[in-house]
Amino acid sequence: MALYRLMNHGVIARLGPPIRQGKESLVVYGVTLDGRELAVKVHTSKVFGKRERKQYLFGDWRYRHAKRHITLRTESMWAEKEYRNLARLEKKGIPAPLPLGFEENIVVMTLVGGNGVAAPQLNELESGDYTALSKMVLAALEKLVSRAHLVHGDLSPYNIVVWDRKPFIIDVSQAVLVSHPDAARLLENDFRNVAAFFELKDVDVDDYYRVQAEITEEVRQRQKESLVRPDSQY
């Protein structure tokens, strides 16, 4: 029914084969009426465990009214959250798929890739200018926090894809506001995961640790502000 509604509303004109299968979702190829290529992401019941879902959903101010127990609606909440987070990234000019719509547990976004093929993950690259990629990823991470006021929360070489020699951030359903109680810890993990990858590629990652320290302090300050003024949530 969800797919039918998305097609009936003109968000999707045609569906193709699956282009990526992960532990969190199934991504299917699609096309719009004007020929734009799509990634149609279907969130599954396997996305994280119950305890992990609670961490990402119920610490987020936007979902403060959500029930404290996991229900069958969780996948729908996860899809809505991804759509809203992608919209934030688009608004702030952060490289990521562009959100086009969502329905129940399905999110429709532009395909990062071409001719029906999804862009390779950072860890799948056989070669490349890793120094340049490192700088672009670091810039995107800074913008994610300082402009979009989000922390990815699960960033690694598996959810950064590269197309036309540029990195794009994907899989943002679990991304949380900087006011989230675990935002600082999640941010440190994101930086550590990405820095470790580039370090293995013989890239100098000193800037990662410098920027991490600076914006982690910024996140902690915003967490304090949100405790004093709950209505100032980002």
Secondary structure, 3 states (H helix, E strand, C coil): CHHHHHHHCCCCCEEEEEEEECCCEEEEEEECCCCCEEEEEEECCCCCCHHHHHHHHHCCHHHCCCCCCCCCCHHHHHHHHHHHHHHHHHHCCCCCCCEEEEECCEEEEECCEECCEECCEHHHCCCCCHHHHHHHHHHHHHHHHHCCCEECCCCCHHHEEEECCEEEECCCCCCEECCCCCHHHHHHHHHHHHHHHHHHCCCCCHHHHHHHHHHHHHHHHHHHHHHHCHHHCC
